[in-house]
Amino acid sequence: MTMTTKREQVSFKLETNTKRRLEALAAATRRTKTFVLEEAINHYLDLNEWQIKSIQEGLEDARAGRIITHETLVAKWERRLEDSLD
């Protein structure tokens, strides 16, 4: 049994150069423009959703007093860097 995902039409305008780049990438990868656009949008959303979630978590930590000093953080990353070079 195959599951199909409901799909909806979306329309928007692109700059001419962006449209040409989209068409070239689709042709080079032998994919449809729709596939390329959907992949690009999903990557963009994943990155930005992760960033917003991380910012919100950081703000919650700060409000709850779960913070460290800049110096402590730098020392932690310097130790991690030293350990990775061994």
Secondary structure, 3 states (H helix, E strand, C coil): CCCCCCCCCCCCCCCHHHHHHHHHHHHHHCCCHHHHHHHHHHHHHHHHHHHHHHHHHHHHHHHCCCCCCHHHHHHHHHHHHHHHHC
